[in-house]
Amino acid sequence: MFSDKPELVESVTAEIMPPSYRIVPANPETGNVAEMARQFGEQPGVKEVATATDAIRQIEDFSNRVSQALLVA
């Protein structure tokens, strides 16, 4: 995530990090969110990664159905 800023990465320790934090992806598609969750979940010290993947999938499915209905109409 901050691989281009090694000075920032090196200066952050577990003691100064909050116990949890929220990340809002720039591109909230289901696949992107799942990939981000996987990457964060593999990091040392990460106990849990919670996502809104199910809600995002429902919104994507609904959007696709509306788009298809508009094409048919």
C-alpha angles and dihedrals in degrees: 000000000000096000090130091058107056093165089061094046092049093049096054118087131182090250094063096043119095116248089248139005140183126239123196111199119222088224108037098190115141095248093050093049092048091050092049090049091050092050094048092044091058093056119106113259095021108129100177141004117200121192139179091230094134093051091046091050091051091050091048091049092049092048091051092050092050091049091050092048091052091050091053094046 
